[in-house]
Structure formats: structure tokens, C-alpha cells
Amino acid sequence: MNSNAPSKSLAGIFVLCWLGLLADGYDLYVYGATLPALIGQPPFNVTSAGAGAVGSLALVGMLLGSLIVGTLTDRLGRRRIFMSALVLFSLAMLACAMSPNWEVFAAFRFIACFGVGGLLPTAVALTNEFAPPRKKSLVLGAVLTGPATGTVGASLTSLAILESSGFRPVYAIGAAGLLVVPFAWFLLPESPSFLRTQSRTAEADRIEVTYGLPHTPDVPDMAVRVSPTRALFANGTGKTTILLWAITVLSLLTIFGVSTWLPQIMRTAGFGVGSSISFLLAYSVGAAVGTVLASVAGQKFGPGPLVVVGFASAAVALLLMSANPPAALMTVLAAVAGFGGLGTQNMINDYIAQFYPAATRATGLGWALAVGRIGAIAGPTYGALLVGLGGGVPVAAIAFAAPALLGAVLMLVLRTKAVRRPAVPRDAELVG
């Protein structure tokens, strides 16, 4: 650590990242919570197929956001991208609330998800860099409860006002992320590792001293500089990168399939709108609590084993749900599935953040999440197909358990076959 005592607390950085991710989670998962008020209901009277298509189209926006913004973060800076993404998806949520027709709603839903896709890799990269070395999993796990807490907020808001007031105020509340922006402008520092890639060494030194961070080495002059994207396949990391992408695809397919369609599937099974949304609430609470517990365990055992446990937990919970147990047990199983869904993805994010070096961390996260959006895009359409074919809870539960089981297998393969990123000599260090 720097010899000088830090003059500013790190807590403000982590709180800002958590608040940004809370808004991110609310805006992302509110779609599933509001589907019962959109499908077959005025003013849009959308069909299940139409709702699934828009859900998937919006996630194409997330793919592009993760890919483009995640990469730009390592070139333009974490601070600037964090605030820009937050403004973009908050304004788009307000536009969704005011949309005159389904086509306009779909367009702004796409824009909102583009911004949402760009915020996560930026917030994770910032948190990982500023977290104390011996508490990275713990701090990152705490910050990553933000999306799950946002999902809880979306579920509670929908429970409170959806039946009485419709979907518009639920989406308008999603614009509250704008309130975070002024605080981020004044309080959020730039990443020292990014500043060094821009030869802003004095500024990087000052931030490290201010926050008591370990000194990061200066970027050496090089005849050849490797771009952050190419760096994902350099120095023997290609195999691990591909496996991480595949694991993220399976994780996001499970998450977005279940979270988008859980309320509607439960409604078709005979539950009321409020009861149906309560299952999404249980799923969200399980994700938030599970993320905290997993981050504590991950600090001791590493995030890898927790990814395996999470995938397996989701698969088992979903398979047990296929037996159509009583409502109380179904609620508990939904909570376990939430831990195994969003909670597992948070541990995957932690694993990725610790695998890649600081100069390419946001790019590594952005690309993994972008490729993973293939699964996210498929999830809502996959769920719509299941709803259209009938079969109710049993068929849907078994169908979503399958990718979770495969994800557990691939993570085991990654842990036994793929090598960790080798140490990079100073004269060959990768820079942005």
C-alpha cells in the first residue's frame, strides 16, 4: 500500500457503483414483472409471441451495449462511460413510460437495454480496481447485489401499482437512476490503470495516494501495442476466454428465460397477477441474498467453485418445481433458482474480473457479457415458445434446468482443463 494514509474513503465509490447497478437491475428486469399488464391488455394488447420478440430484441441492445461500451470503457475511461450509460437507460425508461404505441415502446426498450448492457462491465471494472486486494470477492459480491436489489424493487413496485395504475408509472420510476449522476460527477474518480494507458501518470499517482491504493506500474513504451480485444486471446488465454463465453451464454439464457416468463407462466398456471409477480420477487430476493452468501464463500474458496454450486442449485430447484409442489414450497424453490441464476452470474462476473488484468478487464467483461447475450436473447423467445406450446410449469422448469446443468459441467471443465492467465513480463505488458 502507499505509505501515505488515504484521505478519502473507498466506500463512496462502491456505493455509487451499487446504486448504478440497482438502477440497472430495476430497468432490466422490470419487463418480466410488467408482462402480465402488457400481454392481452390495453393499450397495446400485445401477444405472447410479440412480447417474447421485444424481450429478445431489447437484449440485442444489451449485447451491443456490452460489446461496444465495454470495449470503449478501456479506451475512454470508466468514469465517463458509467455516467453516460446511466443517463441513457434512465431517459429511455422514461420514454417507455410515455410511449404511444407498442412500436415506440419496443424502440426505447432497445435503447434502455443498450445502456444497461454498457453499465455492468464498467461498474465491475471500477469496483475490482478500487477494492482492497484481500477483499475483492467480498466487495465485488456486495456491489453485485445491486442488480438483484433492483429486481426486488421492480417486483415490489409492480406488486404495489401494476394492477391499479398499469405499467406506465412502473417504467417512469426507472428513470430515478438520473439522481445518481450528479453524485457520480463529483465523487467518482477515474481508474488509475486507465489513466496510465493515457500517459496521465501524475493523475493516476494522485488518485492512488488519495484512496490508499497499491501503486500500479507505469505502462512501458512498446513498439507494438496489443488492443484490449486481441489481448483476450494473447498469452495462452484464448481457451479460457471461449469457455467463459460459453458459460455466460448458458447463465444468461437461464436468467432471462426464467425472469422474463416466471410471472406469466405462473399466471397461466392459475395464480393471480399479484401472486404471479410474488414468485419473481422470491427469485429476486434469492438472487440478492445468494450473492452476498456466495461472495463471502468466494472470498475464501474463490468464485469458481461458487459458480458450479450456483448452476447446480438452479438446476435442482427448477427440476423440483417441475413436480408442481404447493405454493409455499414453490416460492422457496423460486428463491433458490434466483441464487442459482442471477447470483451465479454475479460470481461469473467476479471470476472474469479477477482473471483479466486491469488494462483489459472491462473489455473482457464486456465481450463475455456481449457473447452471453446470445443466451439472453434466446431466453425470452425460448420461454415464449414454451408458453405457446402449453405444458405449464413442469415443462418450463425442466426446459430451463437443462442449460443450468450444462453450465455447471462447463465450469468444471474450465477449472480442470483451462490454465490461469500466465504472468505477463513487464516488457510484454498488454495495454489499451
QUIBEL-V389793 format. One record per residue. N is the residue number from 1. RES is the residue in one small letter. SS is DSSP state (~ for helix, > for strand, _ for the rest). PHI is phi in degrees with one decimal (* if undefined). BURIAL is 1 if it has 16 or more other ideal C-beta (glycine too) atoms within 10 Angstrom, else 0. Layout:
N_RES_SS_PHI_BURIAL + N_RES_SS_PHI_BURIAL
//
This chain:
1_m___*_0 + 2_n___-66.0_0 + 3_s___-67.9_0 + 4_n___-74.9_0 + 5_a___-68.6_0 + 6_p___-63.8_0 + 7_s___-97.3_0 + 8_k___-131.1_0 + 9_s___-81.8_0 + 10_l___-76.5_1 + 11_a_~_-58.3_0 + 12_g_~_-60.9_1 + 13_i_~_-63.1_1 + 14_f_~_-67.8_1 + 15_v_~_-64.8_1 + 16_l_~_-62.3_1 + 17_c_~_-63.0_1 + 18_w_~_-64.5_1 + 19_l_~_-64.1_1 + 20_g_~_-61.4_1 + 21_l_~_-73.2_1 + 22_l_~_-62.4_1 + 23_a_~_-61.0_1 + 24_d_~_-57.2_1 + 25_g_~_-66.0_1 + 26_y_~_-59.2_1 + 27_d_~_-67.0_1 + 28_l_~_-75.3_1 + 29_y_~_-93.0_1 + 30_v_~_-65.7_1 + 31_y_~_-61.3_1 + 32_g_~_-63.1_1 + 33_a_~_-67.2_1 + 34_t_~_-97.5_1 + 35_l_~_-55.9_1 + 36_p_~_-58.4_1 + 37_a_~_-94.9_1 + 38_l_~_-106.2_1 + 39_i_>_-74.2_1 + 40_g___70.1_0 + 41_q___-118.3_0 + 42_p___-68.6_0 + 43_p___-90.7_0 + 44_f___-95.7_1 + 45_n___50.6_0 + 46_v_>_-73.7_1 + 47_t___-86.8_0 + 48_s_~_-60.7_1 + 49_a_~_-64.4_0 + 50_g_~_-64.6_1 + 51_a_~_-65.3_1 + 52_g_~_-64.1_1 + 53_a_~_-64.8_1 + 54_v_~_-68.3_1 + 55_g_~_-59.0_1 + 56_s_~_-72.2_1 + 57_l_~_-62.3_1 + 58_a_~_-62.1_1 + 59_l_~_-75.9_1 + 60_v_~_-63.4_1 + 61_g_~_-60.6_1 + 62_m_~_-63.4_1 + 63_l_~_-58.0_1 + 64_l_~_-65.4_1 + 65_g_~_-63.2_1 + 66_s_~_-63.0_1 + 67_l_~_-71.8_1 + 68_i_~_-75.2_0 + 69_v_~_-71.3_1 + 70_g_~_-59.1_1 + 71_t_~_-72.3_1 + 72_l_~_-63.3_1 + 73_t_~_-59.2_1 + 74_d_~_-77.6_1 + 75_r_~_-113.4_0 + 76_l_~_-107.0_0 + 77_g___109.5_1 + 78_r_~_-68.3_1 + 79_r_~_-60.9_1 + 80_r_~_-62.9_0 + 81_i_~_-68.7_1 + 82_f_~_-54.9_1 + 83_m_~_-69.9_1 + 84_s_~_-63.8_1 + 85_a_~_-63.8_1 + 86_l_~_-62.9_1 + 87_v_~_-63.7_1 + 88_l_~_-61.3_1 + 89_f_~_-75.5_1 + 90_s_~_-69.1_1 + 91_l_~_-65.7_1 + 92_a_~_-66.4_1 + 93_m_~_-63.0_1 + 94_l_~_-63.4_1 + 95_a_~_-66.2_1 + 96_c_~_-60.5_1 + 97_a_~_-64.3_1 + 98_m___-101.7_0 + 99_s___-62.7_1 + 100_p___-80.6_0 + 101_n___-151.2_0 + 102_w_~_-65.9_1 + 103_e_~_-66.0_0 + 104_v_~_-67.6_0 + 105_f_~_-57.2_1 + 106_a_~_-61.9_1 + 107_a_~_-64.1_1 + 108_f_~_-74.8_1 + 109_r_~_-65.2_1 + 110_f_~_-61.7_1 + 111_i_~_-64.4_1 + 112_a_~_-58.8_1 + 113_c_~_-70.8_1 + 114_f_~_-60.4_1 + 115_g_~_-65.5_1 + 116_v_~_-60.4_1 + 117_g_~_-63.5_1 + 118_g_~_-83.9_1 + 119_l_~_-75.8_1 + 120_l_~_-58.7_1 + 121_p_~_-61.3_1 + 122_t_~_-68.8_1 + 123_a_~_-64.8_1 + 124_v_~_-66.7_1 + 125_a_~_-63.4_1 + 126_l_~_-62.4_1 + 127_t_~_-61.5_1 + 128_n_~_-62.8_1 + 129_e_~_-70.5_1 + 130_f_~_-88.9_1 + 131_a___-67.9_1 + 132_p___-57.5_0 + 133_p_~_-52.8_0 + 134_r_~_-87.4_0 + 135_k_~_-131.0_0 + 136_k_~_-60.9_1 + 137_s_~_-63.4_1 + 138_l_~_-66.5_1 + 139_v_~_-67.2_1 + 140_l_~_-64.8_1 + 141_g_~_-61.4_1 + 142_a_~_-64.5_1 + 143_v_~_-64.9_1 + 144_l___-76.7_1 + 145_t_~_-74.5_1 + 146_g_~_-56.4_1 + 147_p_~_-59.4_1 + 148_a_~_-65.7_1 + 149_t_~_-65.1_1 + 150_g_~_-62.6_1 + 151_t_~_-65.7_1 + 152_v_~_-59.6_1 + 153_g_~_-61.4_1 + 154_a_~_-63.8_1 + 155_s_~_-66.5_1 + 156_l_~_-65.5_0 + 157_t_~_-61.9_1 + 158_s_~_-64.9_1 + 159_l_~_-60.4_1 + 160_a_~_-76.8_0 + 161_i_~_-127.9_1 + 162_l_~_-63.4_1 + 163_e_~_-66.6_0 + 164_s_~_-87.1_0 + 165_s_~_-119.9_0 + 166_g___82.5_1 + 167_f___-82.3_1 + 168_r_~_-60.0_1 + 169_p_~_-65.6_0 + 170_v_~_-64.0_1 + 171_y_~_-75.2_1 + 172_a_~_-61.8_0 + 173_i_~_-62.0_1 + 174_g_~_-63.6_1 + 175_a_~_-78.0_1 + 176_a_~_-63.2_1 + 177_g_~_-58.5_1 + 178_l_~_-61.1_1 + 179_l_~_-66.7_0 + 180_v_~_-78.1_1 + 181_v_~_-59.4_1 + 182_p_~_-59.6_0 + 183_f_~_-66.6_0 + 184_a_~_-64.2_1 + 185_w_~_-60.0_0 + 186_f_~_-91.3_0 + 187_l_~_-113.4_0 + 188_l___-88.8_1 + 189_p___-82.0_1 + 190_e___-83.6_1 + 191_s___-69.3_1 + 192_p_~_-59.1_1 + 193_s_~_-64.9_1 + 194_f_~_-64.8_1 + 195_l_~_-59.4_1 + 196_r_~_-69.6_1 + 197_t_~_-68.1_1 + 198_q___-100.6_1 + 199_s___62.0_0 + 200_r___-99.1_1 + 201_t_~_-65.0_0 + 202_a_~_-61.9_0 + 203_e_~_-66.2_0 + 204_a_~_-63.4_1 + 205_d_~_-59.5_1 + 206_r_~_-63.5_0 + 207_i_~_-66.5_1 + 208_e_~_-62.9_1 + 209_v_~_-67.1_1 + 210_t_~_-58.8_0 + 211_y_~_-105.0_1 + 212_g___66.3_1 + 213_l___-86.3_1 + 214_p___-61.8_0 + 215_h___-70.4_0 + 216_t___-92.9_1 + 217_p___-67.6_0 + 218_d___-66.4_0 + 219_v___-78.0_1 + 220_p___-75.7_0 + 221_d___-68.3_0 + 222_m___-133.7_0 + 223_a___-70.7_0 + 224_v___-124.3_0 + 225_r___-109.2_0 + 226_v___-97.3_1 + 227_s___-67.3_1 + 228_p_~_-56.4_1 + 229_t_~_-68.3_1 + 230_r_~_-64.0_0 + 231_a_~_-65.1_1 + 232_l___-66.0_1 + 233_f___-118.1_0 + 234_a___-91.0_1 + 235_n___57.1_0 + 236_g___78.8_0 + 237_t___-92.9_1 + 238_g_~_-58.6_0 + 239_k_~_-62.3_0 + 240_t_~_-65.6_1 + 241_t_~_-58.0_1 + 242_i_~_-63.6_0 + 243_l_~_-63.4_1 + 244_l_~_-63.4_1 + 245_w_~_-63.2_1 + 246_a_~_-62.4_1 + 247_i_~_-63.0_1 + 248_t_~_-67.6_1 + 249_v_~_-56.6_1 + 250_l_~_-66.3_1 + 251_s_~_-62.6_1 + 252_l_~_-72.2_1 + 253_l_~_-61.0_1 + 254_t_~_-64.2_1 + 255_i_~_-61.3_1 + 256_f_~_-78.1_1 + 257_g_~_-65.8_1 + 258_v_~_-70.9_1 + 259_s_~_-67.4_1 + 260_t_~_-73.2_1 + 261_w_~_-107.8_1 + 262_l_~_-56.2_1 + 263_p_~_-60.4_1 + 264_q_~_-70.1_1 + 265_i_~_-62.6_1 + 266_m_~_-67.8_1 + 267_r_~_-66.6_1 + 268_t_~_-67.1_1 + 269_a___-83.0_1 + 270_g___111.2_0 + 271_f___-83.0_1 + 272_g___-72.0_0 + 273_v_~_-59.0_1 + 274_g_~_-61.9_0 + 275_s_~_-64.3_1 + 276_s_~_-64.5_1 + 277_i_~_-67.0_1 + 278_s_~_-62.7_1 + 279_f_~_-68.0_1 + 280_l_~_-66.6_1 + 281_l_~_-62.0_1 + 282_a_~_-61.7_1 + 283_y_~_-59.3_1 + 284_s_~_-69.3_1 + 285_v_~_-62.1_1 + 286_g_~_-60.0_1 + 287_a_~_-66.2_1 + 288_a_~_-67.8_1 + 289_v_~_-65.3_1 + 290_g_~_-63.3_1 + 291_t_~_-63.6_1 + 292_v_~_-63.4_1 + 293_l_~_-63.4_0 + 294_a_~_-67.3_1 + 295_s_~_-68.4_1 + 296_v_~_-64.0_0 + 297_a_~_-67.3_1 + 298_g_~_-64.9_1 + 299_q_~_-64.1_1 + 300_k_~_-90.8_0 + 301_f_~_-103.8_0 + 302_g___90.9_1 + 303_p_~_-70.5_1 + 304_g_~_-54.6_1 + 305_p_~_-60.0_1 + 306_l_~_-69.8_1 + 307_v_~_-63.9_1 + 308_v_~_-61.3_1 + 309_v_~_-60.8_1 + 310_g_~_-64.2_1 + 311_f_~_-57.0_1 + 312_a_~_-63.3_1 + 313_s_~_-62.5_1 + 314_a_~_-61.8_1 + 315_a_~_-61.9_1 + 316_v_~_-63.9_1 + 317_a_~_-61.8_1 + 318_l_~_-66.8_1 + 319_l_~_-64.0_1 + 320_l_~_-69.1_1 + 321_m_~_-64.4_1 + 322_s___-65.4_1 + 323_a___-80.7_0 + 324_n___55.0_0 + 325_p___-71.5_0 + 326_p___-57.9_0 + 327_a_~_-57.2_0 + 328_a_~_-62.8_0 + 329_l_~_-68.6_0 + 330_m_~_-60.8_1 + 331_t_~_-64.9_1 + 332_v_~_-62.9_0 + 333_l_~_-65.3_1 + 334_a_~_-62.5_1 + 335_a_~_-64.9_1 + 336_v_~_-64.0_1 + 337_a_~_-63.1_1 + 338_g_~_-65.5_1 + 339_f_~_-59.6_1 + 340_g_~_-74.5_1 + 341_g_~_-96.3_1 + 342_l_~_-64.6_1 + 343_g_~_-60.5_1 + 344_t_~_-66.5_1 + 345_q_~_-61.4_1 + 346_n_~_-63.7_1 + 347_m_~_-69.7_1 + 348_i_~_-63.5_1 + 349_n_~_-60.1_1 + 350_d_~_-62.1_1 + 351_y_~_-59.5_1 + 352_i_~_-64.3_1 + 353_a_~_-62.0_1 + 354_q_~_-83.5_1 + 355_f_~_-77.9_1 + 356_y___-89.2_1 + 357_p___-70.0_1 + 358_a_~_-57.4_1 + 359_a_~_-65.1_1 + 360_t_~_-123.5_1 + 361_r_~_-63.5_1 + 362_a_~_-65.2_1 + 363_t_~_-64.0_1 + 364_g_~_-59.9_1 + 365_l_~_-65.2_1 + 366_g_~_-60.6_1 + 367_w_~_-69.3_1 + 368_a_~_-61.7_1 + 369_l_~_-70.9_1 + 370_a_~_-65.8_1 + 371_v_~_-64.3_1 + 372_g_~_-61.1_1 + 373_r_~_-63.9_1 + 374_i_~_-58.2_1 + 375_g_~_-68.1_1 + 376_a_~_-63.8_1 + 377_i_~_-65.2_1 + 378_a_~_-70.4_1 + 379_g_~_-56.7_1 + 380_p_~_-62.0_1 + 381_t_~_-67.6_1 + 382_y_~_-58.1_1 + 383_g_~_-65.3_1 + 384_a_~_-62.5_1 + 385_l_~_-62.3_0 + 386_l_~_-63.7_1 + 387_v_~_-64.1_1 + 388_g_~_-65.9_0 + 389_l_~_-79.6_0 + 390_g___83.8_0 + 391_g___102.7_1 + 392_g_~_62.5_1 + 393_v_~_-61.3_1 + 394_p_~_-57.2_0 + 395_v_~_-66.5_0 + 396_a_~_-63.2_1 + 397_a_~_-63.4_1 + 398_i_~_-64.8_1 + 399_a_~_-63.7_1 + 400_f_~_-85.9_1 + 401_a_~_-71.6_1 + 402_a_~_-59.6_0 + 403_p_~_-65.1_1 + 404_a_~_-65.9_1 + 405_l_~_-63.1_1 + 406_l_~_-64.7_1 + 407_g_~_-61.6_1 + 408_a_~_-62.6_1 + 409_v_~_-64.0_0 + 410_l_~_-66.0_1 + 411_m_~_-67.4_1 + 412_l_~_-63.7_1 + 413_v_~_-62.3_0 + 414_l_~_-60.1_1 + 415_r_~_-72.3_0 + 416_t_~_-101.0_0 + 417_k_~_-105.9_0 + 418_a___-80.9_1 + 419_v___-93.8_0 + 420_r___-69.9_0 + 421_r___-57.7_1 + 422_p___-68.8_0 + 423_a___-62.8_0 + 424_v___-102.0_0 + 425_p___-58.9_0 + 426_r_~_-56.4_0 + 427_d_~_-79.5_0 + 428_a_~_-123.6_0 + 429_e___-62.2_1 + 430_l___-87.0_1 + 431_v___-132.5_1 + 432_g___-87.0_1
//
